[in-house]
Amino acid sequence: MTTFADGPTTTTPADFIALDEQWSTHNYHPLPVVIAEAEGAWVTDVDGERYLDFLSGYSALNFGHRHPDLVAAAVEQLDRVTLTSRAFHHDQLGRFCHELAELTGTEMVLPMNSGAEAVESALKVARKWAYRVKGVPDGTAEIVVAGSNFHGRTTTIVSFSTDEDARADFGPFTPGFVTVEYGDARAIADAITDRTAAVLLEPIQGEAGVVVPPDGYLAEVRRLCDERGTLLIADEIQSGLARTGTVFALDHERVRADLYTLGKALGGGILPVSAVAGRADVLGVLRPGEHGSTFGGNPLACAVGRAVVRLLATGEFQQRSTALGAHLHARLGELVGHGLTEVRGRGLWAGVDIAPGGLSGRQASEALMSRGVLCKETHGSTLRIAPPLVITEAELDRGLDAIAEVVGRHTGVA
Ligand SMILES: *Cc1c(COP(=O)(O)O)cnc(C)c1O
């Protein structure tokens, strides 16, 4: 076994996995595949085996691996300037924020790095807005959130997670959050008080298993927020940027949020780029020194983010998601009753529940891997399917054939 630095003896997948297990923390349970290269919808492992990527880095790779326009934008910026800090202006920041605001129909952008940082930033902005604009007594603001949410991994964010694995041993927790059941507008109406700064929701809950709320729920939440003078924050980090066939998943309901959190695909699969985009009178509450990030809005991130916005502005990826998503859902729908109990989702994004008595999500992911398809369970027997939006219909069918085989085989319905 290799026990120290990468050398000529580290060649097999098992060697690399052993290195990972010895030297990196065990906060993930990856499939036993060791990726060395990738392009478009495909990855290649250290043995030269190719796999279709049906996960897309949880939607960070909406444009596939190494999209040529995104790589070109990154390389061009690498040759100019990569980091300035926000102590100085640079020639990419304003253009990135302007172009992202135009694409998203928003008025102002706060650039950050990871998704969790975008969510943290939105929470801070909402609290400050509540104190300075809404007039909530200092230190008493509340934020209404949904059960089974996933908004990231910081101490404040796990404070309002309902996933015990995400919380256990990480307290004490940040107060000021009120949790209601996802999909129940009445529960939100009951939870909003004079101290409520914001309602924070995923328009479709990704990590929970691609859970789509009932029709009319998001519009009703918007109406309640307007009526009660509360902000609506949409966490579109996973659902946004063409994944469901539109720029935002909220667009399907013709609903606008006051603040959107964006991340994942905003970095084009190249580097972490996140942002809060929204109303200028809300984001405008921040003054110098009150919030920031050394890397947030750096020139390289902005250049890649601008290239992402250019790809989205063509509408091509939204159209692909819509068309391929219809095909995906039609084919997955045929498996309900034949290995699957339920299929949820929108566009090229699905959560599927494997029938009781069938494989666990983990076992199904391993079986798919051995058939050259990479996807991942969310929890229990739910698989999340989110191929890159550059995938072809033939490639999609290849992956779907493997899924049909894997979930059908173990219920005797191949
Ligand atoms: C992934 C995700 C986050 C967290 O993003 P990180 O970049 O991992 O911090 C937040 N919200 C949603 C909805 C996500 O899917």
The ligand as an ORCA input file, in Angstrom:
! r2SCAN-3c Opt
* xyz 0 1
  C     -25.099     22.768     -2.675
  C     -26.108     23.674     -2.083
  C     -25.749     24.662     -1.151
  C     -24.351     24.780     -0.616
  O     -23.400     25.066     -1.589
  P     -21.837     24.817     -1.264
  O     -21.129     25.418     -2.448
  O     -21.647     23.343     -1.153
  O     -21.545     25.521      0.004
  C     -26.735     25.511     -0.688
  N     -28.008     25.397     -1.104
  C     -28.390     24.462     -2.003
  C     -29.817     24.406     -2.432
  C     -27.469     23.557     -2.492
  O     -27.854     22.597     -3.345
*
